[in-house]
């Protein structure tokens, strides 16, 4: 079964066929660096990290570029509030973004391209659009005339005639309300660069197309981003690039991630449910967040809530527990019928996993395959004291290999000596007893349940609390 990818432009799944044979060029819209990154960023960038990992797993040579929007009115306004230079502020939050991505295990991006470092390419593309009649200059800037591009609105499935009246960047000098800025003229002392149209700075949309045509040429394979960017941002990218280069389509597969909600509501500072990546990582491990996000298809709306996160934590710990459990079996050379059947289950899991991911990166179904394998391995470990050495390595290898596509199950479990474990358990039981004396039963029960997930059973008796490992 070939890899199939849902294309937002055509609204259907299509066989994945890169433009340049085995080479894949992928671009994803990056952050505007005026504030700390939030959970919406985490959801989107983890999704494309998984897609990138899977493409490389399939044997494709992937060149993955993400832009950094460090030239934007939001940055300038925030910098003015704080009394710092705009680029200084942008660099501060750019560094924070890199740190957040590293903390989440997002490490598949080949190149981060700053808008401020591609001003010559931006100016060149604007010049071409003016020469071809797709753009015009006014006293306030250079604008793209959307009436000149016949397919404007195709990606978002909107009527071009209606879009002409759609208000984007209100300006009385524009020909149509829907025309968007390519270059914004600015006065002395404001952030900007010299250009043929005077001192100023680029519009938002032109940054991305100047970057992608510079690194990829006039056409490339995958463009990713959040679904909220389809209009006007991605619509404008198509209009700019295809008009400038004369080649279409700009992108073979448009891929968009779904909306993130917090407890059923859109994330907003005004609602008090705005959560930064750093705040989330204070409460949940990166692997738990990755498992949680992968448990919902990348195109679907996802609701960030404690119940789902707790389920993700339990499922992840189950996988780790099974890996540790099978490690403890005694290795042997011969293989019996039960082991032969288990080996078939490993291969069946691998096939179903790949089939799921080949179906538009269906991560929830792929994770289900891993959990099904863990149940089979657990049943075997419950009824056997030894395992064929080759099968043992095959099982552990499958968990690490397939889990690696999601950025999970890479942690090596270290054996804790019995004296250290006893000391830790004595401390945990002592702390738990304090909560019990305070009648804080919810916390007490949570400690017991989490220890159970780790393979340790607590038994409360009249003589005190005792613990034992669960095999």
N, C-alpha and C positions, 0 to 999 in steps of 0.2 A: 504494500500500500504506500503510495507516495505521500509526502508531506503536503497537507492542504491548509491554506491560510485564508481566513475571512478577509475580504477586501471591502473596506467601507465605501469605496467609489462604486463598485458594482453591486454591493449588498448580497454577495454570495461567496461561498468557499471556492477557492481555485487551487489547482495544482501549483505547487511552488516551483518555479523555473527561473533561476537567476539570469540576469542579462548576460553576464560574463562567465558562463560555464559554472565552475565550482566556487567562484568568488562571489561573496555577498556583501553589498554595501548597505549599511543601515544607519539612519539618522533619527535621533529622538530629540524632541524639544526639551532643552534644559531649563534650569531655574532662572528667574530674575533675582539677582542677588542684592536684595534690600532688607531681608529679614531671615530668620532661621527657617529651615525647611520643616514642613509639617507632614502629617500622616498621609495626606493626598500625594505628596511627592514620594513617600515611601512605597505606597501601593503601586504607583506608576513605574517607578524605577526598578523595583523588585521584579515586576512583571516582565520588563524588557531585559533585565538581567537573566531571568530564567529562559526567555526566548533566545538570547544570545548563547547561553550555555548549551541549549539544546541544538541550535544550529551547528555549533562547533562539535558537539557530540555526534551529530550526523555526518561529520566529515567536511563541512563547508569551511572555507577560509573566510572569516568574517572581519570586515573593517567597520567598526562601530564608532560613530562620531556623535557627540552631544555638544550643543552650543551652550555658552554661558552668556546670558543677556546682562551685560554690565553697563549698557547704555540705555537708559529708560527714564521716563518722567518720575516713576515711583522711587527710583534710586536718588534722583536729584532732589525731590521733595523731602525724602527722609534725611538726606545729607544736610539739607538746609535747616531742618529742625534740630539736628544734632550739632550743627556748626562744624562739619568736617567736609573734606573734598569728596565729591561723588565717587571717584574711582577708588579712593581710600576706603570708603564704606563698602563699595562693591567687592573689593579684595577681602575685606574682613569676613563678609558673609560667604564669599566664595570658598575661603579656607574652611569655614564651618560646614559648608555643604560637602566638601571632600571628606571631612572627618566623619560626618553623618553617614555618607555612603560606605566608607570603610567599616564603620561600626555595624552596618547592616549586611556587610559581606558583598556589596555591589562592586565588583571588580573587573567587569568584562569590557568596559569602555576603553577603546584604543586612544581616543583623542578628545580632549575638551577644547573647544574652539571659542575664544572670547570674541564678542562682537567688536570690541574696541581695537582688536588687532587685525581686523579685516575691513577697515575703512576704505583702502584703495579698491578692493574687490566690489564693495558696495557702490562706490562712486562710479566705477566702470559699468556696472549693471544698470544703474539709473541712467547713465549717458546713452546706453543702447536703447533703453525703453523710450527715451525722449526722441532719439533719432528715428525709431520705428513708428512713432505716433501713438504709442500706448500711454504716454505720460505728458503732462503739461506743467508749466511753471507759473506760479502766481507770486504776489508780494510776500506771502507767508511760507511758501515752500514749493516742493515738487510733488505732484499727486498722480496717482494711477487712475486713468479713466476707465471705469469698469464697463462702460458701454462698448468699448473697443474689443473686448475679449468675449467672444460668443459663448464660451462654456462656463462663464462665471456663474457659480451657484450649483454646478453639477455634483460636487462632492457633498454638499449639504442638502441637495435636492430642493433648492429654492428657486423660485421664478426670477430670472434676471431682471425683468421689468419692475418687479416689486423691490428688488434689492437696490435699485437706483434711488429709491426714496428712503432706504434704510439709513438711519443716522449713525455715521461712524466718524469720530473726530470732528465735531461740528466746526465749520469754518465757512464764512460767507463768500470767500474767494473761490471755492470749489465749484466745478461744473455740476456735479451730482452729489447729494448728501452721502451716498455710499462710497464715493471715491476715498481712497486711503493715502496717507502720507508716505512718500518714499524718502523725502528729505525735509527736515524742519528748519527753517531759517531762524537764527537766534541772534540776539544782540551781543555786543562786546561784554566780556566778563562772565558770560554763561558758558557752561560746558559745551565744547564743540570742536569742529575741525574745519579747515579751509576746504572749499569745494568750488566747482565752476559756478555754483549758484549762491556763493557767499558763505559766511560763517554759519555753521549749524551742526545738526546731528541727524543720523538716519532714523527712519521710521522703524517700527518693530518688525514688520513682516519681511522687509528687504534684507535684514541681517541673515536670516536663515537660508534664503535662496542664494545669496552671495557666497555663503560658506559652503553649501552643498555643491554648487556648480564648480567651485574652486577645487574641492577635494574629490568629487565623484564624477564630474562632467555633467552633461545635460540630462542624463537619466540615471536612476539608481533603483535599487530593489525594494527597500522597506523604509517607510517613514512612520514613526511612532509618536504618540503623545496622548494626553488625556482627551476624552471625548468632547470636553468643553472647548477645545481648540479648533474643532472642525470649521466653525465659522466665528469670526472672519479670518482667523490666522491662516489655517491651512488652505482655505479657499484662495486667499491672497497669494500664498506661495505658488500655487499652481499657475495663477494668472501671470505673475511676474516672470517665473522661470520659463514657462512655455512660450510666452511672448518674446522674451529676450533671446532664447536659443533657437526657437523655431522647431523644437523637437517635442513630441508628446508620445506617451504620457511622461510627465516628470518622474512619477513614482509608479512602479509596477504594483505594489501592494501597500495600501493605506491601512494601518493597524492602530486601533484606538482602545484605550483602557476605559472601563466603566467608572461610574461615580462612586466616591467614598462618602458614606454617611456615618455619623456618630450617634449611636442609639436611635437610629431611624430618622435623624434630622441632618440637614446639610451642615457641615462644619463651618462655624462662624465665630469670630471673637465676640460679637454682640450677644450670641447665645451662650457664651461661656463654655463652649465645647471644642475650642480650638486647641489641638494637641500637637506640639512639636515632636519631631523624631526623638530628640533628646529626652523629653519628658516620658515618651513611651518606653524608651530603653532603660529608664530608671526602674520601671515596673516589670518589663518583660524582656526576656533574652531575645537577641536578634533571630536566633533559629526559630523561636516560637512565633515571632512576627512573620517570618518568611513562610512558615508552615500555615499560619492563619490566612495570609493573603493568597497563597497557592491553593487553599481549600475552596476558593471561589474562582470561577472562570474569569480570565482577565477582562473580558468584554462586559461582564455582569456588574451590576451595582453591588457593592459590598457594605455591610453594616458592621462598624467597629464596636464590639460590645464585649463585656467581661465573660459572658457565657461562651461565646465563640472562641475567645482567646484561651479560656480554661480548657475547652475541648481540644484545641490545638496543642496546648502544653501536654495534656494527657496522652494524646496520640503520638506526639514526638517522643515522650518518655517511654511509651510502650515499645516503640521501635528500638530505642537504646537498650531497654531492659532485655528484649529478646536477643539482641546482638551479644550482650554480656552473658546471658543465660547459655547460649550455645557455645560461647567461648569456654565455659567451665566444663563442658563435656570432655571426657578423656579421648584424645585422638587415637585412631586405629587405622590399620592399612586396608583391611577387607571392607567390602560394601555388601550389605544385605538388601532384601527386597524393599523394606521400609525406606532405606536411604535412596534407593533407585527411584522410588515414587516421589520422595522429597526433591530429588534432583530435577525430576520432570516438573515439579511445582515451581522451582526456581526459574526454569526456562519459560514456563507458561506465564509467570509474573513478568518476566522481561518482555515477552511478546506483547502482552496486554498493556504494559506500560508504554511501550513504543507506539502501539496502535492508538492509544489515547493521545499522546503528544503529537502524533502525526495528524490528528484530527483537530487542527487549529489550536494546538498547544493546550489540550484539555487537561490541565493540571489536577483538578479534583478527581477525575477518573484515574489518572496515573497514580495519585497518592493512595487511592483505594486499592490499587494493585499491590502497593508496598505493604499496606496494612493486612491484606489477605495473605500475603506471604508470611508476614510476622505471625499470624495465627497458626499457619501450618508448621512453621518452625517451632513455635511454642509448644504445640501438641507433641511434636517429636521429642523435644527436650524434656517434656514431662514424663515420657515413657521410656526413655533411653539414657543410659549412663555414659555411652561412648558414641563417637561419630567418625566416619571416614575423614581422614585429614584433608583430602582433596575437596570433598563436599563441604567441609567446614569453611575452607578458604573461598569456595565458590559462593556460599551463602553470604559471608561477610563482604565479599567483593561486590556482590549484587546490591546489597544495601548501600555500600559506600558509593558505588558507581552511579546507580540510579538516584540515590539521595543527593549526590553531588550536583545533579542538574537543577535541583531546587536550592542548593546551598545548605543542605542539612546532612546530618549523620557523618560528619567528617571529624568529629571530636573523638580522640582516642581515650577510651576509658582506662584510668590508671587504678591499679589495685591498691586499696588502702589496707595497711597492716592492721591486725586485730586489735592491738593496743590503742592505736589512734582512733579506730572506729568506736571502740568502747567508750573512750573519752568524749567523743562527739555525741554519742547517743546519751550518755549521762547528762551532758549539758542540755541537749534538746529536751529530755524528759523533765529536767529541773525547770526550764523555762516554761514548758507546757503546763507543769503543775501550778505555776504562779497564775496562769490564765484560768485554770480550773478553779482555783481558790477564789478568784475574782468573779467566777460564774460567767466567764466569757467563753461560752461553749462553742461558738462559731469558729473562733480562732483555734481553740483546742482541737476541734474536729478537723479543721483544715490541715493542721500539722500532721495529724494521724493519717489523713488521706494522702497527703503528699509523700509521706514516708512509705506508705503502701505502694504508691506508684514507683518508688525507688527500690522496691523489693524488700522492705522492712515492715514487719507487723508489730504494732503496739498492743499489749494486752493489759487492761486496767483491772487489777484485783484488789482485794482487801489488804494484801500485804504490800501493795505498791504497783508501779507500772513496770512491766518487763517487755523486752523486745527480742525479736528473732528474725532471721532472714527467711524469706519465702522462696522456696526453690521452684 
